[in-house]
Amino acid sequence: MSQSTNTTDTLPFFYRFYFLWSDPAICLWGAYMDFFTPSFVINAFIPLSLAPWNDQHIFVLQQLGGSLLMLCFLDVFLLRYSKDIVVWKILQAATMIYDVVLLCSVYGALRMQGRLTLPGIRWEDWGGIAITGLAVLVRGAFLLDVGLNKHGKSEKGA
C-alpha cells in the first residue's frame, strides 16, 4: 500500500519536535504563568514603575491563559491525530496569526510606554520577543516549505 505524499511521516525531526513537544510546552508554561503568577506576568508587560499592580487585570490574563491552553491542546492532540500536512499547515498559519498579534501588541505597548529603545527593553521583554519571534520564524519556514520538497518531505529524504 503506498503512502500519500501529503503526510507528515517524512517531516524533518526539527519540525516534529518543535510542533509536537516544544510549542505545547511553551504554551503550557505560559498558561501556568498567566493563571498562577499574574503579578509577575503583568509586571513583564507593564513595569510596576509605570503602573501599580491592579487585580482588575487578572481576567485578561485568564483569557490569555485559556488561549494558550487551547493551542497546547491542539498541538498535543490534533497534530498527533492527523498526519495530513495540510491540517498541520492550517494550524500553524492560525497560530502564526496569534504570534504576530502578540509581537505587534508588545511593540505597541513598548512604544506607548516610551520604552522602545535598547536600554528601555528589559530582559522580560526580550524573553517574550525571542520566544514568540522564534515561533514566527519556525512557523513561517514550515509554511514556506523550508526544508521540505513540494510533497512535504524532507529535502534530503526526497
N, CA, C and O of each residue as an XYZ file, in Angstrom:
632
protein
N       0.850     -1.173      0.000
C       0.000      0.000      0.000
C       0.902      1.244      0.000
O       1.784      1.366      0.850
N       0.689      2.144     -0.927
C       1.545      3.325     -0.992
C       1.005      4.412     -0.059
O      -0.201      4.555      0.141
N       1.945      5.166      0.497
C       1.560      6.257      1.383
C       1.343      7.523      0.569
O       1.981      7.736     -0.462
N       0.454      8.338      1.040
C       0.234      9.630      0.411
C       1.486     10.477      0.583
O       2.156     10.400      1.612
N       1.796     11.274     -0.414
C       2.958     12.154     -0.303
C       2.619     13.427      0.461
O       3.482     14.285      0.644
N       1.384     13.559      0.904
C       0.958     14.751      1.617
C       0.794     14.480      3.114
O      -0.129     14.995      3.745
N       1.688     13.674      3.672
C       1.611     13.351      5.096
C       2.825     13.900      5.828
O       3.799     14.336      5.214
N       2.747     13.869      7.140
C       3.839     14.362      7.981
C       4.849     13.269      8.313
O       5.782     13.507      9.080
N       4.676     12.075      7.748
C       5.565     10.953      8.068
C       7.040     11.269      7.808
O       7.912     10.751      8.505
N       7.320     12.095      6.835
C       8.714     12.367      6.472
C       9.157     13.788      6.834
O      10.173     14.270      6.332
N       8.403     14.450      7.695
C       8.821     15.794      8.116
C      10.170     15.716      8.813
O      10.446     14.747      9.520
N      11.014     16.724      8.623
C      12.278     16.756      9.363
C      12.027     16.736     10.873
O      11.023     17.256     11.359
N      12.954     16.129     11.595
C      12.849     15.997     13.049
C      12.593     17.342     13.720
O      11.800     17.420     14.659
N      13.250     18.398     13.254
C      13.110     19.706     13.893
C      11.651     20.152     13.949
O      11.173     20.573     15.002
N      10.942     20.063     12.828
C       9.536     20.483     12.815
C       8.692     19.596     13.730
O       7.853     20.089     14.484
N       8.918     18.301     13.658
C       8.157     17.382     14.516
C       8.390     17.726     15.987
O       7.439     17.827     16.761
N       9.652     17.904     16.370
C       9.973     18.213     17.766
C       9.368     19.549     18.174
O       8.764     19.659     19.241
N       9.527     20.549     17.342
C       9.044     21.879     17.707
C       7.525     21.892     17.869
O       7.012     22.381     18.876
N       6.803     21.355     16.881
C       5.342     21.427     16.924
C       4.711     20.436     17.899
O       3.661     20.731     18.470
N       5.317     19.281     18.101
C       4.721     18.264     18.971
C       5.165     18.359     20.430
O       4.452     17.895     21.320
N       6.323     18.950     20.688
C       6.852     18.967     22.052
C       7.178     20.369     22.563
O       6.692     20.767     23.622
N       7.987     21.112     21.833
C       8.436     22.417     22.305
C       7.288     23.427     22.381
O       7.093     24.071     23.411
N       6.537     23.562     21.299
C       5.450     24.528     21.260
C       4.396     24.264     22.345
O       3.993     25.202     23.032
N       3.935     23.007     22.520
C       2.963     22.776     23.600
C       3.541     23.067     24.986
O       2.831     23.561     25.861
N       4.822     22.764     25.189
C       5.445     23.031     26.492
C       5.492     24.529     26.764
O       5.232     24.963     27.886
N       5.821     25.323     25.747
C       5.865     26.773     25.910
C       4.463     27.307     26.212
O       4.298     28.174     27.069
N       3.461     26.790     25.510
C       2.069     27.217     25.756
C       1.631     26.858     27.170
O       1.009     27.670     27.855
N       1.947     25.662     27.603
C       1.564     25.219     28.940
C       2.251     26.066     30.011
O       1.629     26.450     31.001
N       3.527     26.351     29.807
C       4.273     27.194     30.744
C       3.665     28.597     30.787
O       3.489     29.159     31.868
N       3.342     29.169     29.616
C       2.731     30.497     29.567
C       1.377     30.525     30.263
O       1.070     31.472     30.988
N       0.563     29.487     30.046
C      -0.746     29.412     30.705
C      -0.574     29.317     32.218
O      -1.295     29.973     32.969
N       0.372     28.507     32.662
C       0.652     28.393     34.094
C       0.985     29.772     34.671
O       0.463     30.167     35.713
N       1.862     30.493     33.973
C       2.265     31.826     34.438
C       1.047     32.759     34.504
O       0.880     33.501     35.472
N       0.208     32.716     33.481
C      -0.972     33.591     33.450
C      -1.931     33.300     34.596
O      -2.487     34.225     35.189
N      -2.132     32.018     34.914
C      -3.082     31.645     35.959
C      -2.531     31.766     37.374
O      -3.253     32.153     38.293
N      -1.246     31.434     37.551
C      -0.718     31.305     38.908
C       0.295     32.372     39.322
O       0.623     32.478     40.504
N       0.792     33.159     38.374
C       1.710     34.246     38.733
C       1.311     35.526     37.988
O       2.137     36.125     37.300
N       0.045     35.945     38.123
C      -0.420     37.088     37.330
C       0.354     38.380     37.586
O       0.569     39.153     36.652
N       0.775     38.632     38.814
C       1.503     39.881     39.076
C       2.845     39.879     38.351
O       3.284     40.922     37.867
N       3.497     38.731     38.270
C       4.756     38.626     37.531
C       4.529     38.900     36.052
O       5.305     39.618     35.420
N       3.457     38.323     35.498
C       3.163     38.495     34.069
C       2.824     39.952     33.773
O       3.326     40.519     32.803
N       1.988     40.556     34.589
C       1.631     41.965     34.367
C       2.874     42.831     34.438
O       3.048     43.728     33.613
N       3.745     42.577     35.414
C       4.979     43.351     35.527
C       5.856     43.148     34.290
O       6.591     44.052     33.893
N       5.780     41.975     33.691
C       6.558     41.733     32.477
C       6.026     42.561     31.311
O       6.797     42.977     30.446
N       4.705     42.805     31.279
C       4.108     43.601     30.204
C       4.115     45.098     30.522
O       4.400     45.934     29.666
N       3.793     45.405     31.774
C       3.716     46.809     32.209
C       4.532     46.928     33.494
O       4.063     46.520     34.557
N       5.728     47.472     33.420
C       6.566     47.563     34.625
C       5.844     48.288     35.761
O       5.123     49.262     35.540
N       6.053     47.794     36.970
C       5.432     48.408     38.142
C       5.826     49.877     38.284
O       5.100     50.666     38.889
N       6.983     50.239     37.721
C       7.410     51.640     37.783
C       6.499     52.542     36.937
O       6.448     53.752     37.158
N       5.784     51.957     35.973
C       4.871     52.739     35.121
C       3.432     52.678     35.607
O       2.688     53.648     35.466
N       3.037     51.555     36.173
C       1.658     51.400     36.651
C       1.647     50.376     37.784
O       2.248     49.310     37.656
N       0.978     50.682     38.880
C       0.941     49.732     40.001
C       0.097     48.497     39.660
O      -0.734     48.531     38.752
N       0.323     47.425     40.391
C      -0.436     46.179     40.222
C      -1.918     46.468     40.422
O      -2.307     47.213     41.322
N      -2.734     45.863     39.567
C      -4.170     46.062     39.638
C      -4.849     44.711     39.434
O      -4.705     44.101     38.374
N      -5.582     44.241     40.430
C      -6.286     42.958     40.338
C      -7.272     42.913     39.171
O      -7.656     41.834     38.720
N      -7.674     44.075     38.690
C      -8.633     44.124     37.578
C      -8.058     43.562     36.279
O      -8.808     43.299     35.339
N      -6.750     43.377     36.215
C      -6.112     42.848     35.007
C      -6.141     41.321     34.930
O      -5.860     40.753     33.875
N      -6.475     40.656     36.027
C      -6.387     39.195     36.083
C      -7.270     38.532     35.022
O      -6.865     37.528     34.436
N      -8.452     39.065     34.764
C      -9.336     38.418     33.792
C      -8.714     38.392     32.400
O      -8.950     37.453     31.641
N      -7.929     39.402     32.055
C      -7.266     39.429     30.745
C      -6.226     38.305     30.683
O      -6.086     37.628     29.664
N      -5.512     38.124     31.774
C      -4.510     37.049     31.810
C      -5.178     35.677     31.775
O      -4.641     34.743     31.180
N      -6.332     35.550     32.400
C      -7.053     34.277     32.332
C      -7.486     33.987     30.903
O      -7.468     32.833     30.473
N      -7.873     35.015     30.165
C      -8.240     34.815     28.766
C      -7.011     34.429     27.938
O      -7.084     33.545     27.085
N      -5.888     35.095     28.193
C      -4.640     34.755     27.510
C      -4.231     33.324     27.856
O      -3.825     32.563     26.977
N      -4.336     32.960     29.124
C      -4.011     31.594     29.550
C      -4.917     30.571     28.883
O      -4.455     29.502     28.483
N      -6.194     30.885     28.760
C      -7.123     29.993     28.069
C      -6.746     29.805     26.614
O      -6.830     28.694     26.092
N      -6.335     30.867     25.956
C      -5.884     30.763     24.564
C      -4.659     29.860     24.450
O      -4.559     29.040     23.538
N      -3.743     30.022     25.379
C      -2.530     29.189     25.358
C      -2.859     27.722     25.633
O      -2.261     26.830     25.031
N      -3.811     27.468     26.545
C      -4.222     26.082     26.790
C      -4.873     25.472     25.555
O      -4.660     24.297     25.258
N      -5.668     26.266     24.829
C      -6.287     25.786     23.590
C      -5.210     25.423     22.571
O      -5.290     24.372     21.935
N      -4.205     26.284     22.411
C      -3.128     25.986     21.462
C      -2.352     24.741     21.884
O      -1.989     23.919     21.042
N      -2.102     24.603     23.174
C      -1.418     23.417     23.686
C      -2.222     22.162     23.366
O      -1.669     21.166     22.899
N      -3.512     22.213     23.615
C      -4.395     21.075     23.347
C      -4.352     20.690     21.867
O      -4.228     19.512     21.533
N      -4.454     21.684     20.983
C      -4.420     21.404     19.544
C      -3.075     20.818     19.124
O      -3.026     19.881     18.326
N      -1.988     21.366     19.660
C      -0.660     20.822     19.347
C      -0.531     19.377     19.815
O      -0.039     18.518     19.082
N      -0.972     19.120     21.030
C      -0.802     17.785     21.607
C      -1.730     16.759     20.955
O      -1.300     15.644     20.659
N      -2.980     17.112     20.729
C      -3.932     16.109     20.259
C      -4.186     16.143     18.750
O      -4.125     15.102     18.095
N      -4.462     17.294     18.201
C      -4.761     17.360     16.770
C      -3.559     16.940     15.925
O      -3.706     16.160     14.984
N      -2.384     17.448     16.253
C      -1.205     17.119     15.445
C      -0.788     15.654     15.591
O      -0.188     15.091     14.677
N      -1.096     15.043     16.716
C      -0.798     13.618     16.871
C      -1.867     12.755     16.204
O      -1.599     11.616     15.821
N      -3.063     13.289     16.068
C      -4.163     12.567     15.447
C      -4.043     12.588     13.923
O      -4.293     11.581     13.260
N      -3.666     13.723     13.384
C      -3.631     13.890     11.936
C      -2.203     13.859     11.406
O      -1.307     14.508     11.945
N      -2.016     13.095     10.343
C      -0.737     13.091      9.646
C      -0.830     13.894      8.356
O       0.102     13.911      7.552
N      -1.955     14.552      8.171
C      -2.186     15.356      6.970
C      -1.430     16.671      7.100
O      -1.733     17.473      7.983
N      -0.468     16.897      6.248
C       0.358     18.102      6.340
C      -0.464     19.373      6.141
O      -0.103     20.431      6.657
N      -1.563     19.278      5.397
C      -2.427     20.442      5.202
C      -3.062     20.845      6.537
O      -3.161     22.035      6.837
N      -3.483     19.888      7.323
C      -4.041     20.184      8.653
C      -2.974     20.846      9.514
O      -3.251     21.829     10.202
N      -1.770     20.320      9.482
C      -0.672     20.912     10.247
C      -0.437     22.352      9.805
O      -0.246     23.238     10.639
N      -0.450     22.584      8.508
C      -0.195     23.935      7.998
C      -1.320     24.895      8.366
O      -1.062     26.059      8.670
N      -2.553     24.427      8.342
C      -3.678     25.291      8.744
C      -3.513     25.708     10.205
O      -3.679     26.880     10.543
N      -3.189     24.752     11.062
C      -2.998     25.073     12.478
C      -1.824     26.030     12.660
O      -1.918     26.974     13.444
N      -0.731     25.804     11.957
C       0.433     26.680     12.115
C       0.155     28.073     11.570
O       0.639     29.056     12.132
N      -0.608     28.182     10.499
C      -0.961     29.501      9.967
C      -1.830     30.256     10.969
O      -1.614     31.444     11.212
N      -2.810     29.567     11.549
C      -3.685     30.203     12.541
C      -2.875     30.629     13.768
O      -3.072     31.723     14.297
N      -1.981     29.777     14.210
C      -1.165     30.091     15.382
C      -0.195     31.225     15.076
O       0.122     32.031     15.950
N       0.274     31.286     13.836
C       1.177     32.372     13.450
C       0.454     33.721     13.493
O       1.057     34.734     13.845
N      -0.816     33.739     13.141
C      -1.600     34.974     13.268
C      -1.576     35.432     14.722
O      -1.337     36.605     15.008
N      -1.824     34.502     15.633
C      -1.802     34.790     17.072
C      -0.428     35.336     17.488
O      -0.343     36.333     18.204
N       0.640     34.676     17.036
C       2.004     35.102     17.385
C       2.313     36.504     16.863
O       2.902     37.315     17.577
N       1.921     36.790     15.630
C       2.180     38.113     15.052
C       1.413     39.184     15.823
O       1.935     40.273     16.064
N       0.173     38.874     16.210
C      -0.598     39.829     17.018
C       0.105     40.061     18.354
O       0.173     41.197     18.824
N       0.628     38.999     18.970
C       1.371     39.170     20.230
C       2.566     40.096     20.039
O       2.783     41.003     20.842
N       3.345     39.874     18.976
C       4.519     40.720     18.732
C       4.110     42.170     18.469
O       4.754     43.097     18.959
N       3.056     42.363     17.708
C       2.574     43.725     17.439
C       2.105     44.401     18.721
O       2.338     45.594     18.917
N       1.447     43.645     19.595
C       0.963     44.237     20.842
C       2.129     44.597     21.758
O       2.066     45.605     22.462
N       3.186     43.794     21.763
C       4.366     44.121     22.562
C       5.012     45.390     22.017
O       5.390     46.277     22.783
N       5.137     45.475     20.698
C       5.684     46.685     20.073
C       4.848     47.901     20.477
O       5.394     48.925     20.889
N       3.532     47.785     20.357
C       2.653     48.900     20.713
C       2.779     49.294     22.175
O       2.793     50.482     22.500
N       2.869     48.314     23.053
C       3.000     48.602     24.484
C       4.329     49.297     24.774
O       4.376     50.281     25.512
N       5.407     48.778     24.189
C       6.717     49.399     24.415
C       6.740     50.837     23.890
O       7.299     51.726     24.532
N       6.136     51.058     22.733
C       6.073     52.399     22.150
C       5.258     53.324     23.057
O       5.680     54.442     23.354
N       4.092     52.852     23.493
C       3.216     53.660     24.339
C       3.879     53.975     25.683
O       3.671     55.048     26.249
N       4.669     53.041     26.183
C       5.334     53.225     27.473
C       6.635     54.012     27.344
O       7.293     54.283     28.349
N       7.014     54.382     26.123
C       8.260     55.122     25.916
C       9.493     54.265     26.154
O      10.545     54.780     26.535
N       9.371     52.957     25.932
C      10.488     52.044     26.197
C      10.982     51.363     24.928
O      11.559     50.278     24.992
N      10.764     51.985     23.788
C      11.156     51.397     22.515
C      12.600     51.776     22.162
O      12.897     52.203     21.047
N      13.475     51.607     23.141
C      14.910     51.832     22.965
C      15.635     50.639     23.565
O      15.075     49.941     24.411
N      16.854     50.394     23.148
C      17.588     49.252     23.708
C      17.688     49.315     25.229
O      17.448     48.300     25.885
N      18.033     50.462     25.821
C      18.075     50.490     27.289
C      16.693     50.337     27.939
O      16.597     49.913     29.090
N      15.636     50.677     27.215
C      14.291     50.620     27.773
C      13.674     49.236     27.748
O      12.695     48.976     28.447
N      14.238     48.352     26.953
C      13.690     46.995     26.843
C      14.377     46.102     27.865
O      15.597     45.942     27.846
N      13.580     45.522     28.756
C      14.112     44.707     29.851
C      14.254     43.251     29.430
O      13.812     42.874     28.345
N      14.866     42.432     30.275
C      15.047     41.012     29.964
C      13.710     40.320     29.796
O      13.584     39.412     28.974
N      12.695     40.738     30.568
C      11.364     40.138     30.435
C      10.798     40.390     29.034
O      10.175     39.515     28.432
N      11.032     41.603     28.533
C      10.569     41.945     27.191
C      11.310     41.107     26.146
O      10.700     40.525     25.250
N      12.634     41.060     26.282
C      13.442     40.289     25.318
C      13.063     38.827     25.332
O      13.036     38.190     24.279
N      12.766     38.274     26.506
C      12.371     36.865     26.589
C      11.111     36.582     25.796
O      11.064     35.633     25.012
N      10.088     37.404     25.998
C       8.834     37.224     25.262
C       9.010     37.439     23.770
O       8.451     36.702     22.957
N       9.795     38.459     23.412
C      10.050     38.739     21.997
C      10.802     37.578     21.354
O      10.475     37.171     20.239
N      11.802     37.043     22.044
C      12.604     35.949     21.481
C      11.771     34.675     21.308
O      11.831     34.034     20.259
N      11.002     34.310     22.324
C      10.202     33.081     22.246
C       9.158     33.194     21.135
O       8.997     32.276     20.331
N       8.456     34.318     21.095
C       7.411     34.498     20.086
C       8.023     34.711     18.704
O       7.503     34.206     17.709
N       9.124     35.454     18.640
C       9.806     35.668     17.358
C      10.314     34.365     16.761
O      10.198     34.144     15.556
N      10.881     33.496     17.606
C      11.334     32.185     17.123
C      10.156     31.377     16.588
O      10.267     30.718     15.554
N       9.036     31.430     17.293
C       7.840     30.705     16.843
C       7.396     31.200     15.470
O       7.041     30.397     14.608
N       7.414     32.507     15.261
C       7.030     33.073     13.954
C       7.991     32.584     12.874
O       7.564     32.224     11.776
N       9.281     32.571     13.182
C      10.269     32.117     12.191
C      10.085     30.638     11.843
O      10.133     30.263     10.671
N       9.877     29.806     12.852
C       9.699     28.364     12.608
C       8.408     28.122     11.831
O       8.400     27.374     10.853
N       7.328     28.748     12.262
C       6.057     28.567     11.558
C       6.146     29.094     10.125
O       5.657     28.459      9.190
N       6.763     30.241      9.964
C       6.919     30.810      8.626
C       7.734     29.909      7.721
O       7.380     29.701      6.561
N       8.836     29.368      8.254
C       9.673     28.450      7.461
C       8.872     27.215      7.056
O       8.937     26.769      5.910
N       8.119     26.670      8.003
C       7.294     25.490      7.721
C       6.249     25.798      6.648
O       6.061     25.017      5.715
N       5.575     26.935      6.785
C       4.540     27.306      5.822
C       5.121     27.594      4.438
O       4.441     27.426      3.426
N       6.378     28.027      4.402
C       7.056     28.280      3.126
C       7.804     27.048      2.610
O       8.530     27.126      1.619
N       7.619     25.905      3.291
C       8.226     24.629      2.885
C       9.750     24.623      2.970
O      10.404     23.884      2.233
N      10.323     25.433      3.854
C      11.772     25.422      4.032
C      12.174     24.060      4.605
O      11.668     23.644      5.647
N      13.066     23.387      3.933
C      13.499     22.052      4.348
C      12.599     20.947      3.843
O      12.831     19.776      4.140
N      11.575     21.298      3.084
C      10.645     20.315      2.532
C      10.654     20.426      1.007
O      10.933     21.487      0.450
N      10.344     19.316      0.347
C      10.139     19.432     -1.091
C       8.656     19.713     -1.330
O       7.908     19.888     -0.369
N       8.229     19.758     -2.546
C       6.855     20.152     -2.837
C       5.813     19.167     -2.320
O       4.622     19.475     -2.334
N       6.237     17.985     -1.864
C       5.294     17.000     -1.342
C       5.319     16.929      0.178
O       4.708     16.034      0.762
N       6.023     17.866      0.835
C       6.062     17.873      2.297
C       7.101     16.951      2.873
O       7.132     16.731      4.084
N       7.968     16.397      2.016
C       9.004     15.502      2.508
C      10.273     16.274      2.788
O      10.492     17.356      2.243
N      11.103     15.709      3.640
C      12.402     16.290      3.917
C      13.196     16.346      2.617
O      13.174     15.396      1.834
N      13.897     17.457      2.385
C      14.667     17.615      1.150
C      15.700     16.499      1.004
O      15.865     15.944     -0.082
N      16.396     16.170      2.096
C      17.440     15.143      1.987
C      16.867     13.740      1.875
O      17.543     12.816      1.423
N      15.595     13.586      2.297
C      14.982     12.260      2.231
C      14.136     12.074      0.981
O      13.521     11.024      0.795
N      14.102     13.081      0.131
C      13.233     13.021     -1.048
C      13.774     12.111     -2.127
O      13.150     11.962     -3.178
